[in-house]
Amino acid sequence: MPVAAKISESIEKSSWIRKMFEEGIKLKAQFGDENVFDFSLGNPDLSPPIEFHDVLKKLIEKNDAGAHGYMPNAGFSDVRAAIAKKVSRDHGIEIGGEQIITSCGAAGGLNVVLKTILNPGDQVIVMKPYFVEYGSYIDNHRGETVLVETNGDFSVNIDAIRNALNDKTRAMIINSPNNPTGRVYTEKEIAALADLLTKHIEDTGRIVYLISDEPYRDIVYDGIHVPSILKHYTQSIVISSYSKTLSIPGERIGYIAAHPKGIDVGRLISGLIVSTRILGFVNAPALMQRAVARLTEITVNVDIYKKRRDLLMEGLKYAGYAFAKPDGAFYIFCKSPRADDVAFVRHLQKFNILTVPGSGFGGPGYFRIAYCVPESVIQRSIPRFKEAIDAL
Ligand SMILES: Cc1ncc(COP(=O)(O)O)c(C=O)c1O
């Protein structure tokens, strides 16, 4: 049966994360689950907080007429208002429910936004290394991804972005805390980026949106706060989800928040609503909307991730690996001891360790370790990480 050429190509290219996942299944069948150290997937292993369970039970018991019915495409208005309150607090600006659109996770939100703002051939700037799905999402809506370098410590390289801006640029996507580096951009970096984009709009008259994809906003360590783009730039759109903060990625619930002072924001919101409908999402899941609206102050226990991060950092240092300390999310982007990161990831597999090559994120020379795995897995993996590096 025929498949579109583009999808055929995507099947062939099938992401590294997927490849590792499949490799893991094979290794586990061969060596047993406990002898395989699978750090490939960013799939949170923690159970959702007990409050999520309690809220769901209550919502299900109510069984109100219409609770599971269609609704306005943007979502329930009380849910949008509850999310707006939390966004206002987190970002330090006043935002109303009418500027919030509920979405099917951050992935759904990104597709809705890109569908709404891109004309064919419009360019979207993305900093490397990056969450590779951005490329597919931009392509879905006939945009063109423009990749730019970051500095050696993965901080924002303003000159690289300045050089990438042109009269086709429509948006830039940033992701902080970052997958795969765990980096949180500083207030200074965000301010510099906002200044650059503001100047570009003044010079060219063309609006460039700054889109912040932040599903890991609440997963940060060492007292770090994630600076807000909304505070610095009015043409900004925040996309977030509860996949990681409530450990419910399978439930597909998130939101889009548009800056209330953005130029023609009403039209942008109308566009986001139409795109939600015509992309076939229709609306974000009803039950999940009601649940997250009651849980805006709840997150998984971030201390658990912090403990794992610290344990892994200590073990990797002892084993002889180099990496930058992650500020948030649950990834370490480790320098590959061999220039060829794909070869090194294959080498790690011989020690039953599954990671993802940095090349898969546009960051060759590195590999990503996702530490959303039990502490015991991290502990048992360290001698294997050491054996792997010693065997080179
Ligand atoms: C940076 C980034 N953005 C978006 C997503 C998609 O998240 P969601 O499950 O909310 O669609 C992920 C998932 O891993 C991610 O790492």
The ligand as an ORCA input file, in Angstrom:
! r2SCAN-3c Opt
* xyz 0 1
  C      11.755     19.667     24.482
  C      10.505     18.921     24.338
  N       9.441     19.525     23.785
  C       8.276     18.892     23.617
  C       8.117     17.591     24.024
  C       6.790     16.933     23.811
  O       6.130     16.892     25.034
  P       4.587     16.504     25.160
  O       4.539     15.128     25.714
  O       4.046     17.503     26.122
  O       3.987     16.608     23.830
  C       9.192     16.907     24.594
  C       9.058     15.501     24.989
  O       9.984     14.815     25.345
  C      10.411     17.594     24.773
  O      11.482     17.008     25.328
*
